Amino acid sequence: MKLDPIIISLLDTDLYKFNMKQVIFHKHTDLCGEYYFKCRNEDVVFTGEMVEEVNCQLDHLCSLKFQKDELEYLRSIRFIKNDFVEYLRLWRPLRDYVDVSLEENGKLSIVVKGPLFSAMLFEIYLLEIVNEVYFRLKYDYDELRKSAEERLDAKIKSFNDGTYTFKFAEFGCRRRLSREWEDVVVKRFIKETNNCVGTSNVYLAKKYGITPVGTFAHEFVQMYQGIDWIPLAYTNQYAMNDWYDEYKGDNGTALTDTLTTDLFLLDFNRAMANNYSGVRHDSGDPYEWGNKMIEHYKKYRIDPKHKQLLFSDNLNFDRAQQLYDYFKDKVKVAFGIGTFCTNDTCVEPLNIVIKLQYVNGRPVAKLSDNPSKSMCRDGDYLEYLKRSVDFRINREK
């Protein structure tokens, strides 16, 4: 290993990984999944040296285990349950679940295979590793860090002079420049402004005594597509029911766009709309989505001002301020802002993902409100899923 260890704690991941993992641990230990890496940037080339370093970092990751103080911290989070923490006491990442290699033309291949309740934690760790390896080996890291510092200084100034008035949570660990830079960003935002209310990074939330923030991701809804007795167009309904059963309304922000927001709204009935504290936007036009959600609450005579709209799709601070000004008098507004916080430098950040693609041997997919965000390795299945969703929407709307 040429670089220092990138992952030094198994808490160095998004909170929603623990949230989802707990539900799977309690309800669906029979599900096995396959995750695949994709880089959405054009003309990005990985080298053999980078792949070697990623593999070395992965070996180090798989030597870690949760420490006593880390387990006690997880236990202190009000919706994390004791039996799940005891399971984590025994859990460790298994190297056999992950294969990393270099394809032709410098394409990076990462495949994660294993029981979902165990393998799903690899996603964020791997994205953190790939990002830091890429930027440290391809560029002059000190130059990147200097440009990031200058931009962070300007952001903090704009909060303190009143240019920005919204509050947000930092969501940037998966695409960060480096571990140490995300640490600096979170520390400075919470100490030098009054606008950062939390972070998705559990390690940093523990370190700085701030709120860990997160609900569930697309993979949580996608995994229900691999359960053969659930009709495809109803998987979101089953996922939300399981989530509510696990958390009883706590930890209750629903992601709307796994199978399109239009389908989500068929399942987000009066009971669900009351039971969940809010909804999260991750694709499509945010203004159209926000107005649609407000009208949906009004349809059930629910005061939208008692509900939260969480925006998290490719935000910078200017876009967040515009959304805040538009919606602040209509509904509670929250923001999760990632790459713009932790990888805003003089070079373009990587747009990399690791997505769940198979469950129990069956293909799964997200449709999204933005078709370009759809990712599926089986084109026939994707078309079948679209037809299933369209059929239900046209029948029930």
N, C-alpha and C positions, 0 to 999 in steps of 0.2 A: 504494500500500500504506500503510494507516494504522498498522498494527501493525509492530513490528520483525519481522524474519524469524523464523519459527517453526522451520523446519528449517535448520540451519546445517551439517550434515554428513550424508552419505548413510549413515554408520554408525548414525544415530539411528533404529534399527528393531530389531525382534526378531531374535535370532540364527536362529530357525528359518526365517526368510525366506531367508537365505543357504544353510542346510542343504538346503532343498527346491529352491532355484534351482540348486544344484550338481547334484543328481540329474537334474533336467529338462535342464540344459545337456549332461550327458553321455549321456542316454538318450532324451529325448523333445522334441527341438527342433522337431518338426513339429506340436506341439499349440498351438492358439490358444484363448484363453479370453475369457469375458465375466464381469465382476464387477459386482454391484449393491449399492448402499447401502441400509440399512434402519435406522430409528430405532425401537426397541421401546418407548420411553416414550410414554405417552399424553399428548396435549395439548401436545407440544413444537412450537413454531412457529419456523421460521427466517425471517429477513427478507432483503430485497433487499440491504441493507448487508452482512449476513453472507455472502451468496453472492458478492458482489463481492470481499469480502476473501479468501474461500476461493480464488477464481480468481486473485487477485493473489499469494497465497502459493504456489499451484500453479505459477504462472509462475516465481517465484523458485526453487522446488524444481527445476524443469527447467533451471535455469542451472547447477546444481551438478554436480560430477564427483568421483570418489574421488581423494583426495590421496595422495601417495607414502607418508606415514607411516601412513595408514589402510590402504592395500594391504599394507604390510609387517605391520601388526597382524593383518589377516586371514590372511596367510600363516603367522603364528606359531601360529594355532589348529590343533591337530594333525591334524584331519580335513579341513581346507580345502586343496584341491589347487592346485598351481601354475598349471595351465592355466586353471582357473576364475578365479583371481586376475588372470591376464593378460587374460581376457575382461572382467572388471570394470574393468580399466584403460581399456578402450575404451568401456565402457557408460555411458550417461547416460539419465535418464528423459525420455521423449519426450512432449511436450505433446499431440500428436495422439491419444494413446491414451485421454485422459480428457475426459469432458464433465460439467460441473457446472452445474445450473440449479435454478430454483425452480418448484415445481409449485403447483397451487391449494391453498389452505388452509395455506400455509406449509410444505409438505412439501419436503424437500431431495432432489434427484435427483443421484446420482453414478453414472456408468457408466464402467467401464474395459474397453477392448477391445484385444487385441493378442496377440502370441506369448507363451505362458506364461512362457518363460524370461526374458522382458524385462518384461512387464506386471505380473507378480505382486508386484514390490516396491512398487507404488503403495499397496497396502492400508494398511499401518501409517502411512506418511507422511500419507495423507489423513485417517485417523482422528485422528492427532495434530493436524493442522491444524484439522479441524472442531471438535474439543473445545475447543481454545484460543480459536479465534475465537468460538465460542458463549459461553463463560463470560466472556471479556473484554468482549464487546459487550453482553451481556444483563444482567450483574450488576456490582456494585462489586467489582472484582477484589481490592482491598486488604482488603475485609471477608472475602471468601472465603479469601484467603491467611491472614488472622489466625485464622480458625476452624480452618483446616487445621493451622497451627502448634500451636494448643492441643491438638488431637487427637494430633498427632505427639508432642508432649511427653509426653502420658499413655501412649502406646504404648511409648515408650522407657523410661519409668519402670517400666512393668509387666514389661518384659524384665529390667530391672536389679534389681527387687525379687523376682524369682522367680515372679511370677504366670504368666508364659509361659516355657516351657523348651524349646520346639521350635526348630529352625533352618529357614530358608526362603530362597527366592530371590524377588527383586522382579520381578514380571511386569506392570508397570503402564503401559507407554508408550502403549498404544493408547487408553486412556481417562483419561489424565492431565489434571490441571487445567491445567498448562502445562509447557513444557520446563524452565524454571528451577525449578519446584517439584519435578519428578521428580528433578532434580539434587540439590536440597537433601535430599530424602527418602533417596536412596541414600547420599549422603555421611554423613548423620547416623546412619543405621542401621549402616553399616560402622564408623564411628569411635566411636559411643557405645554399641554393643552387641556381643556376640559371636555374634549369632544370624543375621545376614544373610550368607549364604554365596555370593551371586552375584546377577546381574541378567540379564534377557533383553535389556536394552538394550545393544547392542554398543558404542555411543559411550561410555556411562558405564562399562562394563566396562573399556574401554581407558583412560579418564580416571583411574579410581581403582584400576587394577591388580587387579581382582577377576575372578572367573570368569564368562564369558558362558554363559548357560544356555538350552538349547532343543533340541527334537527336530523333530517335524513336526506339522502342523496338519491339520484335516479336509480342506482343499483338496487336499492331497497324495493322499489316497485317492480323493477325488471325481474328480480329473482322469482316473483310469483308467476311469471310466465313459464317457468320451468316446472311448476306443480301441475301435473297433467289433468287433474280434476277441476281446475279453475278455468272458466271460459276466458279467453284472452282479453276481451273487452271489459272484463270485470276485475282484472287483477289489481287495479288501483283501489277499488272498493275493499277487497280483501286485505290489502296492505294497510290501508288507513284504519280498518277495524282492528287489526292486530296491534298496530301502533297505539291506538287509544286504549285497548285492553291492557297493554303493557304499562302505559304511563298515566292512564286515567285523567287525561287532559293536561297533565304537566308535560313540559317539553313538547308543546303542541303547536308547531308551525309546519304546515303541510306544503310540500313541493308540488306545483300544479301541472308541470308540463311534460312529464315522462311519456304520456300517451296523448298529448295535447291538452290544453286548458279546457277546450270545449267538452271533451270527454270527462275530465276531472269534475267539472261543474255538475254533471249528471249524478256523480257519487257524493258531491259535497252538499248533501241535503240539509234540512233545518237542524237536525241533531248534530251532524258533523260540523256545520258552520258555527253552532253554539259551542261545541266541545273543544274545537281547536282555537287557539288564541290568535292565529293569523295564518298567512300564506306567504310563500316565497316565490319570487319571479326569477327565472333563469334563462329565458329566451323570448324572442318576439318583441314587439313594440311595447315598452314599459307603460306608456300612457294609456294605450288601448287596453292593456291587461289590467292596469289599476282601476280604470273606470268600469271595466267589466266586473271586477271583483266587488267594487262598491255597489253596483246595481244588483249583484247577486245577494249581497247581505241585505239590501233594502227589500228585495223580494220576499225575504223571510222576516221582515220587520225587525231586523237586527241593526242597531245603531253602528254604522261603520267606524265611528270614533272610538268604539270599544274594542276594535280589532286592529291588527297590525299588518301592514304590507311591508315585507322585507325584500328589498331589491339587491340582487347580487350578480347581475349579468354584465361582465366586462365594464365595470364602472371606473371612471376617474372622478375627481372631486368636483369638477365643473358640472358634469352630468348629474351627479348626486345632488348638488345644490339646486339645479333646475327642477329635478323631481321633487325635492323637499318643498320648494316654494309652491309648486303646483298642487301637491297633495296635503300639505301640512294642516290645512283647515278642514279637511274632509275625513281624515283617517289617521291612525297612528302610523308614522313612517319610520322605517329602520333601514340600515344599509350594511351589507357585508362587502368590504372592498379588499381585493386580494393583490393581484399582480401590480397594480398602480402604487400600492404601498411598498411592496417588498422586492420588486425588480424593475424599477423605473430608472434606467441608466441611459447612457449615450448609445447603446445598441438595442436592437429589438429583442424583447424577451421571447423565450420559447413558449409556443402554445402546444403543450404536450398533455396527453391524457392516458389513463389506463382504464379501460372500460370492460365491464362484465359482458361477455358475449355468449356464453353457454351455461346452462344450469341443468344438472343431471342429464347431460348429453343433448339437451334441446336448445336451439338458438333462442336468444332473447335480444331485445332492442329497445331503444327509446326513439320516439317519433319527434318530440320537441315541437315547440311553436316556430322554430326556425329550422327548415328542412336541412340546412347545411350542417347542423349539429347532430343529425342522425348518424348512428354508427352501427353497422351490422355486417357480419361476415357471410351471411346467407341472404342473398337478394330475394330469393323466392319467399323466404319466411317474412322478410320485411314487407313485401307486397301483400302477403296474406294478413299480416298484422294490421296494415293500413285499411284493408277491406273490412276486417272485423270491427275496427274502431269506427269507420265511416258508417257501416251498417247499423251499429247501435245508436250512433248520434242521429242518423236520419230517422230511425224508428222511434226514438224517445224524446227528441227535442221538442 
